[in-house]
Amino acid sequence: MKNLKVKYLPKMVKNALKNGFKSKQKKGMMLLRDLPVGKIFKTESGTKGVLIEINTNAKVVILSGDWPEEDKGYYLGKQLISADTEIYNEL
């Protein structure tokens, strides 16, 4: 059985590279890359921020979130996150 999986692996890899990765958001959500620069966003985990710049990744300023008190210094401020991060359509 193991050899059967290895046999088809090159074909699976070739198809994956050819078709590429396409992310789709959940209902009621949108992707961060679709948000205009300068707008405030909120993620499903409760993180709020402002979009500064968008390229392959998104440069954002994190304003608030649901973290332990000792971790807030790490998360708050300017961060680089995925442009495919799901955010709520409206705040």
Summary of the structure (lengths in Angstrom):
residues: 91
radius of gyration: 18.0
end to end distance: 50.7
largest distance: 53.3
contacts: 202
relative contact order: 0.21
helix: 31%
strand: 34%
